[in-house]
Amino acid sequence: MKKPSSKIRGEIAKLQEQLKLAETREAERIGRIALKAGLGEIVIEEGELQAAFEDLAKRFRGGKTGSTGAKRAPGAGESSTPPAQNPSGAAQSGTGEA
């Protein structure tokens, strides 16, 4: 017997809520680790930071990193000067998320 569409929609809603909670837990975990590592004090463009995280994810998945520059934000890694430090230690995204 097939399920009625209303029951399927209810199951989808429950799964979406579970996904949202799981993503929140993961984001909080990664954020805490990033802050402990000092990433909250570094001034860096969001695209460049995301590219660095993608390289890190590849590293732990067994892939090669950084050789092609694929998926990097324009201008990522092109600066010859080191980024300025943020003395307050606040996140730079402006969303309050790490």
N, C-alpha and C positions, 0 to 999 in steps of 0.2 A: 504494500500500500504506500502511495506517495504522501509526503508531508504537505499540508496546506502552506501556501505562500506566507501566511501570517506567522506560522511557527518558524519557518526558515528565516524570516526577517528578524524575529526575536532572537534566534540563535546568532545571527550575524551581528546584531547589536551587542550581545553579550561578548562575542569574540572581539569586536572592536574595542570594547571597554577593557578587556583583558590585555589587548595589544597596547593600548594607551598606557596602562599601568606598568606593563613590562618595559616599554620604552622609557618611561619616567624613571623607573628604578635603574635602568642601564645608564641613562644620562646623568643621574645623580652620582652613580658609582664612578663613571669616567670623570666627571667634574671634580669630585673629591680627590681622585688620584692626580689629576692635572694640577690642581691647586697645591697639593703636597709637593709636586715636582717643581713648582715655581712658575707655571705657565700663566698664572694670573698677573704676574708682575711684568710680563713681556708685552711690548707694544708690537703687534703684528697684524697685518690685514687678515680678515676672516678667510678669504680664499686661499691665501698662502698657508694658514694654519690647517685648513681642511686638507690641502694637498699633502702636508706633512703627516697628518693623521692617516691619509690614504696610503702613503708610503709605509708607515708603521704597520698598518693592517696587512699590507702585502708581505712585509717582512715576517710577521707571525703566521701568515698563511703559507709561507714557503716560496713566495714569489720574489722576483728581483725588484729593487727599488731605485728610483731616481735617475735611471740612465736615459730614459726617453723624454722626461719632462711632460708626459701625457697627463691630461686632466689638471694641469697646474693653471692657476689664475694668471692672466696677463701680468707680466712684470714680476712674477714670483721668483725669488731668488736672484734677482738681477741687481739688487742694491749693493754697492761697494762699501757702504757704511753700516756698522752694526745698529740694530734697532735701539731706540731710546728705552730706558727702563721706566716703568710706571711706578712712582714711589708709593702710591696708595694701595697697590696690589689688587685693585678692582678689575673685574673683567672688562674687556674692551668692546664686547659686542653690543652693549647698551641694553641687553635684554635681561641681565642679571643671571644668565646661565653661563656655566663654564664650559 
